Amino acid sequence: QVQLVESGGGLVQAGGSLRLSCAASGRTFSTYAMGWFRQAPGKEREFVAAISRSGSRTDYADSVKGRFTISRDNAKNSLYLQMNSLKPEDTAVYYCAADWTVNYIIVVVEAAHYDYWGQGTQVTVSS
């Protein structure tokens, strides 16, 4: 098992930046492909970004490409999401998720494949 705790959310003006962190504990962090998802009020949870176990491969939702960057530090058991040029439509609760896998380079974009989830951190972007 792995436990995930997100942090770094908050209130920011449109055009601003935030960096989310996800701290993992428990089973070896480097054995998990990781992802970020978000859920806005009244909407379904949606994929934001994903990264492979090794960190060599990433994938992004079209809505955040060029603005968000996912990264990980396996030595620190941590996952990050750098969010730049934020827009009001980025307002949501952001969740990190972990998928145990033997594959070093796979990226996982489907929420159903993830085994573990954090509790979420609120990001609010004002116009």
Secondary structure, DSSP 8 states (H G I E B T S, - for coil): -EEEEEE--EEEETT--EEEEEEEEES-GGGEEEEEEEE-TTS--EEEEEE-SSSS-EEE-TTTTTTEEEEEEGGGTEEEEEE-S--GGG-EEEEEEEEE-S-SS-----GGG--EE---EEEEEE-
